[in-house]
């Protein structure tokens, strides 16, 4: 059965299936686009790309923790937000 998700895309889901992956929402698309920019763009634009990546990662993680379709998606959101926090602590530390 095809159902529409809140981001407007179509996702193949059935009641008896365990959803691990689905079509990326807008926050995940922004993360996918900014990830290479973080690594290959120097200077102020690189810092801007890193900031956008971290902010969208936190938003995506929050959405997965609160609105994830199952426990795996909730844990995935929790893992990503923890990785973002550790990465920020390493990059901003003394």
C-alpha positions in Angstrom: 0.0 0.0 0.0 1.4 3.4 -0.9 1.0 6.1 1.7 2.1 9.7 1.6 4.4 11.0 4.3 4.4 14.5 5.7 7.2 15.6 3.5 5.1 14.9 0.3 7.0 11.8 -0.9 5.6 8.4 -1.4 6.8 5.5 0.8 6.1 1.8 0.3 4.8 0.5 3.6 2.7 -2.4 4.8 1.5 -3.0 8.3 3.6 -6.2 8.6 6.9 -4.5 7.4 9.5 -3.1 9.7 10.7 0.2 8.2 14.4 0.8 8.4 14.9 3.2 5.5 12.6 5.4 3.6 12.8 8.2 1.1 14.8 11.1 2.7 12.9 14.1 4.0 14.0 17.7 3.4 16.3 17.8 6.4 18.1 14.7 5.3 18.5 16.0 1.8 20.1 19.2 3.2 22.5 17.0 5.3 23.4 15.0 2.2 24.1 18.1 0.2 26.1 19.9 2.9 28.2 16.9 3.9 30.7 17.2 0.9 30.7 20.9 1.3 31.9 20.6 4.9 34.9 18.6 3.8 35.9 20.4 0.5 35.0 24.0 1.0 37.5 26.1 2.9 37.1 29.3 4.9 33.9 31.0 5.9 31.8 29.0 3.5 33.1 25.8 5.0 32.1 27.0 8.5 28.7 27.9 7.2 28.3 24.5 5.6 29.3 22.8 8.8 26.8 24.9 10.8 24.0 24.1 8.4 24.9 20.4 8.6 24.9 20.4 12.4 21.6 22.3 12.6 19.8 20.1 10.1 21.3 16.9 11.8 19.8 18.0 15.1 16.4 18.8 13.5 16.4 15.5 11.6 17.4 13.6 14.8 14.6 15.3 16.8 12.1 14.4 14.1 13.2 10.8 14.2 13.2 10.6 18.0 9.7 12.1 18.3 8.0 10.9 15.1 10.0 7.8 14.1 7.8 5.0 12.8 9.4 2.4 15.1 12.0 1.8 17.8 14.8 1.5 15.3 14.1 4.9 13.8 13.9 6.4 17.3 17.3 4.9 18.3 18.8 6.1 15.0 17.7 9.6 15.8 19.1 9.3 19.3 22.4 8.0 17.9 22.8 10.8 15.4 22.1 13.5 17.9 24.6 12.0 20.3 27.2 11.9 17.5 26.5 15.5 16.7 27.0 16.4 20.4 30.3 14.5 20.6 31.5 16.0 17.3 30.7 19.5 18.6 32.4 18.9 21.9 35.5 17.7 20.1 35.5 20.6 17.6 34.7 23.3 20.1 36.7 22.0 23.0 39.7 23.6 24.5 
